[in-house]
Amino acid sequence: MKIALLGFGVVGKGAYDIIAKRNDMEVVRVLVRRPIEEVAAISTTDINDIVADPAIDTVVEVMGGVHPAYEYISAALRAGKNVVTANKAVISACYRELTALAAEQGVALRCTAAVGGGIPWLINLERCRRIDTVTEVSGIMNGTTNYIMDAMHRAPVAFADILKKAQELGYAEADPSADIDGDDIRRKLTISANIAFDALLQEEDIPMFGIRTVTDGDIATFQREGYVCKLIATARRTEGGVAAWLQPTLVDSHALEAAVPANYNLISFQSEYLGRQSYYGQGAGRYPTASNVVQDCVDILGGKKAFYAGKAAPMQPDNSGVKYAYYVRTASKDAWLASVTEKAMGDGVVTAPVSVSEMLAWAKAKLNEDSALFLAAIG
């Protein structure tokens, strides 16, 4: 296998190192923005040098972001080249277009490392789906937010202080919005749901609520009640299609999710034959992520094409049939909230069971009035 790497950052360098030790594949080109001494002899700044090279049969995209990754992947697929990517942003946003193009060209498009880094999540989800019906995917899909929530449960600490520490440790970006507001997790959920259910969900259609507004007071209340708060994403097969959402969720202190520490992930699927299967590990890192990238290359050598199926169809998530009781804290009086409130709990209230669609739509609008609003499903 003759491989071109698009990008030579953390994951790209990891993939290069792993491939260099194998006899069945070779990196023959590397697309870079600026000269890098280690790969100077095979580097280029022009994607056309890769797309037009008939000797290259597989392109490994590890640049990140939607653009120009989408254009580069599309060009490679049109040129009849297999593509492996670890880029959750482009796969989530452009899944429909890229899978259709790969199928049209008869080439492989694989993205095992796009969710969970080195965790063997998507590969086992795909394997299960071959003979089984997946009914749900869910879990803790972001190490940054889990680190923050875990630390806030271990000792009284303000959200801003532990976020700063996460940034110092390299767990959180300078702009942490994609993590703490849920965008990163929503991308991973979109990809997972599309593969699990042969669906074509769009990430922007999945409602979410993040952890930006959680306080140490909220956490203390949850602990007194025997709960642990985690940011959990869920997609579920329903009679009419698919439900999908992500939100802070209060789990029993003895639940498996409650025990997930630091920046670790725990992702699970439920299926008719296997029941629940869970996958645990760090969802990032040079060599863990790169190992899944190279595993995809090995799979292509073995004849595997892609995660998608020809029957995949566009779907709109419908969360109206999924209900939870919620903890809600807001400083603003609200008639609707008052109408569904059952009791007080710490600085907030507990509602009667309310549909996910109704609660998250209400919260999205209410944040314009009370930017400190926080909620958590009691699940």
C-alpha positions in Angstrom: 0.0 0.0 0.0 1.4 3.4 -1.1 0.1 6.1 1.3 0.0 9.9 1.3 -0.4 11.6 4.6 -2.3 14.9 4.7 -0.9 16.5 7.8 2.1 15.8 10.0 1.0 16.9 13.4 0.5 14.8 16.5 -1.5 12.0 14.9 0.2 12.3 11.5 3.6 11.8 13.0 2.2 8.8 15.0 0.8 7.2 11.9 4.1 7.7 10.1 6.1 6.1 12.9 3.8 3.0 13.0 3.7 2.6 9.2 7.5 2.8 9.0 7.7 -0.4 11.0 5.5 -2.4 8.5 6.4 -4.1 5.3 3.0 -4.0 3.7 2.6 -0.2 3.5 4.8 2.8 2.9 4.3 6.6 3.3 5.4 8.0 -0.1 4.1 11.6 0.2 3.3 14.0 3.0 1.2 17.2 2.6 2.5 19.9 4.9 2.0 23.6 5.3 5.7 24.3 5.9 8.9 22.3 5.5 9.5 19.6 8.0 13.0 18.1 8.1 12.0 14.6 8.9 9.9 14.2 5.8 11.6 16.8 3.6 12.4 14.3 0.8 8.7 13.3 0.4 6.8 16.4 1.4 4.7 18.7 -0.7 2.5 21.7 -0.2 0.3 21.0 -3.2 -2.5 18.5 -2.9 -2.5 18.0 -6.7 0.9 16.2 -6.3 -0.9 13.6 -4.4 -4.2 13.4 -6.2 -2.5 13.1 -9.6 0.0 10.5 -8.6 -1.2 7.1 -9.8 1.2 5.2 -7.5 -0.6 6.5 -4.4 -3.6 4.2 -3.6 -4.5 5.4 -0.1 -4.7 8.9 1.4 -4.7 9.3 5.2 -6.2 12.7 6.2 -5.2 13.8 9.7 -5.4 17.6 9.3 -8.5 18.3 11.3 -11.3 20.8 10.5 -13.9 20.7 7.8 -12.1 22.8 5.2 -9.9 22.2 3.2 -10.1 18.6 4.5 -13.5 18.1 2.7 -12.1 19.3 -0.6 -8.9 17.2 -0.3 -10.8 14.0 0.7 -13.3 14.6 -2.2 -10.5 15.0 -4.7 -8.8 11.9 -3.5 -12.0 9.8 -3.7 -12.7 11.1 -7.2 -9.2 10.1 -8.2 -10.0 6.5 -7.2 -8.0 6.5 -4.0 -9.0 5.0 -0.7 -9.3 7.5 2.2 -8.7 7.0 5.9 -9.4 9.9 8.2 -9.3 10.6 12.0 -11.2 13.9 11.4 -14.5 13.9 13.3 -15.4 17.4 12.1 -15.4 16.6 8.4 -17.0 13.2 8.8 -19.8 14.5 11.0 -20.5 17.5 8.8 -20.0 15.9 5.4 -20.8 12.2 6.0 -23.6 12.1 3.5 -21.6 13.6 0.6 -18.4 11.7 1.3 -20.0 8.2 1.8 -22.0 8.7 -1.4 -18.9 9.7 -3.3 -16.8 6.8 -2.0 -19.6 4.3 -3.0 -19.9 5.9 -6.4 -16.1 5.5 -7.0 -15.9 2.0 -5.5 -13.2 3.0 -3.0 -12.9 2.8 0.8 -13.6 5.5 3.2 -12.8 4.6 6.8 -12.8 6.7 10.0 -12.3 4.4 13.0 -10.2 7.0 14.8 -12.7 9.8 14.4 -14.6 8.7 17.6 -12.7 7.6 20.7 -9.2 8.1 19.3 -7.5 4.7 20.1 -10.6 3.1 21.6 -11.8 0.3 19.4 -15.3 1.7 19.3 -16.4 2.2 15.7 -14.8 -1.0 14.5 -16.7 -3.0 17.0 -19.9 -1.1 16.4 -19.5 -1.9 12.7 -18.8 -5.6 13.5 -21.8 -5.9 15.7 -24.1 -4.3 13.1 -23.2 -7.0 10.5 -25.4 -9.6 12.2 -27.2 -7.7 15.0 -29.5 -4.8 15.4 -28.0 -1.9 17.4 -30.7 -0.2 19.5 -28.7 2.5 21.3 -25.3 4.1 21.4 -24.4 6.3 24.4 -21.7 7.4 26.7 -19.0 9.7 27.8 -17.3 10.8 24.6 -15.1 13.7 25.6 -12.1 13.6 27.9 -12.0 17.3 28.6 -15.5 17.5 30.1 -15.1 14.3 32.0 -11.9 15.6 33.5 -13.7 18.7 34.7 -16.7 16.9 36.1 -14.6 14.2 37.8 -12.4 16.9 39.5 -15.5 18.8 40.7 -16.8 15.7 42.3 -13.5 14.9 44.0 -13.1 18.2 45.8 -15.1 21.5 46.0 -13.7 23.6 43.1 -15.2 26.3 40.9 -15.8 25.4 37.2 -13.5 28.2 36.0 -10.6 27.1 38.2 -10.7 23.5 37.1 -11.1 24.5 33.4 -8.0 26.6 33.8 -6.1 23.6 35.2 -7.4 21.4 32.3 -6.0 24.0 29.9 -2.6 24.0 31.7 -2.5 20.2 31.4 -3.3 20.3 27.7 -6.7 18.6 28.1 -8.6 21.7 27.1 -8.0 24.2 24.2 -7.4 27.9 24.7 -11.0 28.2 23.4 -12.7 25.3 25.2 -16.2 26.0 23.7 -16.3 22.9 21.4 -15.7 20.7 24.5 -17.7 22.3 27.3 -20.7 23.3 25.1 -20.9 19.9 23.5 -20.0 20.4 19.9 -17.2 17.9 19.9 -19.4 15.2 21.5 -22.2 16.0 19.1 -19.9 15.3 16.2 -18.9 11.9 17.7 -22.5 11.1 18.4 -23.6 11.9 14.8 -20.9 9.6 13.4 -21.7 6.8 15.8 -25.5 7.0 15.2 -25.0 7.1 11.4 -22.9 3.9 11.5 -25.1 2.2 14.1 -28.4 2.9 12.5 -27.6 3.2 8.8 -28.7 6.8 9.1 -27.7 10.1 7.6 -28.2 12.4 10.6 -26.9 16.0 10.5 -25.1 17.2 13.6 -27.0 20.5 13.7 -30.2 18.6 14.2 -29.1 17.0 17.4 -30.0 19.2 20.5 -27.5 19.6 23.2 -26.8 21.2 26.6 -23.2 21.5 27.9 -21.5 22.0 31.3 -20.4 25.6 31.0 -22.8 26.7 33.7 -22.4 23.9 36.3 -21.4 25.1 39.8 -19.7 23.5 42.8 -23.0 24.1 44.5 -24.8 21.9 41.9 -22.2 19.2 42.4 -22.6 19.2 46.2 -26.3 18.9 45.8 -26.0 15.9 43.5 -23.6 14.2 45.8 -25.9 14.6 48.8 -28.6 12.9 46.7 -26.4 10.0 45.7 -25.8 11.1 42.1 -22.8 11.8 39.9 -23.1 14.2 37.0 -21.7 13.3 33.7 -22.1 14.8 30.2 -23.6 11.9 28.3 -24.6 11.6 24.6 -27.3 9.2 23.5 -28.8 8.0 20.2 -31.6 5.5 20.3 -33.5 3.6 17.6 -37.3 4.3 17.9 -40.4 3.0 16.2 -40.4 6.1 13.9 -36.7 6.5 13.3 -34.0 7.8 15.7 -33.8 9.9 18.8 -30.5 11.7 19.6 -29.4 14.2 22.2 -26.6 15.1 24.6 -27.0 16.6 28.1 -25.6 16.6 31.6 -27.1 13.5 33.3 -27.3 12.4 36.9 -26.3 8.8 37.2 -26.4 6.6 40.4 -23.0 6.8 42.2 -22.6 3.1 41.7 -23.2 3.2 38.0 -20.4 2.3 35.6 -20.4 5.8 34.1 -19.9 7.3 37.6 -16.6 5.5 38.0 -15.0 6.9 34.8 -12.1 9.1 36.0 -10.1 12.0 34.7 -10.0 12.4 30.9 -11.2 8.9 30.1 -14.1 7.9 27.9 -16.7 5.2 28.2 -18.8 4.5 25.1 -21.5 1.8 24.9 -23.9 0.2 22.5 -27.0 -1.9 23.2 -28.0 -4.6 20.7 -30.6 -7.3 20.5 -28.1 -10.2 20.7 -25.1 -8.9 22.5 -26.9 -6.7 25.0 -24.7 -3.9 26.4 -21.1 -3.6 25.2 -18.9 -0.9 26.7 -15.5 0.5 25.6 -13.2 2.4 27.9 -10.0 4.3 27.5 -8.4 7.7 26.7 -10.1 9.2 23.7 -7.0 11.0 22.3 -3.2 10.8 22.2 -0.6 10.4 19.4 -0.1 6.7 19.2 -3.5 5.5 20.5 -5.3 7.5 17.7 -2.6 6.7 15.1 -3.0 3.0 15.8 -6.6 3.1 14.8 -5.7 5.1 11.7 -3.2 2.3 10.7 -5.8 -0.4 11.6 -8.1 1.1 9.0 -5.3 0.9 6.4 -4.8 -2.8 7.3 -8.5 -3.3 6.9 -8.4 -1.8 3.5 -5.6 -4.2 2.5 -7.9 -7.0 3.7 -10.7 -5.8 1.5 -12.9 -3.8 3.8 -14.5 -0.8 2.2 -16.5 1.5 4.5 -18.8 1.8 7.5 -21.9 2.9 5.5 -24.5 0.8 3.8 -26.5 1.5 0.6 -29.8 1.7 2.4 -28.7 4.6 4.6 -31.3 7.4 4.5 -31.6 10.9 5.8 -33.3 11.1 9.2 -34.4 13.8 11.6 -34.0 13.0 15.3 -37.3 13.0 17.1 -36.8 13.2 20.9 -40.5 13.8 21.8 -41.0 10.3 23.0 -38.0 10.2 25.4 -38.7 11.6 28.9 -36.6 12.4 32.0 -37.2 14.1 35.2 -34.8 17.1 35.3 -32.8 19.1 37.8 -33.1 22.7 36.7 -31.4 25.8 38.3 -32.4 29.2 37.1 -32.6 32.6 38.8 -35.4 33.6 36.5 -39.1 32.9 37.3 -40.7 30.9 34.5 -44.4 29.8 34.2 -43.6 26.7 32.2 -41.0 25.5 34.6 -43.3 26.1 37.5 -46.0 24.0 35.8 -43.8 21.0 35.6 -41.9 21.3 38.9 -42.4 18.6 41.5 -40.0 19.5 44.3 -37.1 21.6 45.3 -33.5 20.3 45.2 -30.6 22.4 46.4 -30.5 25.6 44.5 -32.8 24.2 41.8 -36.0 22.2 41.3 -36.8 18.7 40.1 -39.4 18.4 37.3 -41.9 15.7 36.5 -40.8 13.6 33.4 -40.5 16.0 30.5 -39.6 15.1 26.9 -36.0 15.7 25.9 -37.1 17.8 22.9 -39.3 20.1 25.0 -36.7 20.6 27.8 -33.7 21.3 25.6 -35.8 23.6 23.4 -36.9 25.5 26.5 -33.4 25.7 27.9 -32.0 27.0 24.6 -34.4 29.9 24.6 -34.2 30.5 28.4 -30.4 30.9 28.2 -31.0 34.2 26.5 -32.7 35.4 29.6 -30.6 33.6 32.2 -27.1 32.8 31.0 -26.3 30.9 34.3 -29.1 28.3 33.8 -28.1 24.7 34.4 -29.9 21.5 33.9 -29.3 17.8 34.3 -31.5 14.8 33.4 -32.0 12.4 36.2 -31.3 9.2 34.5 
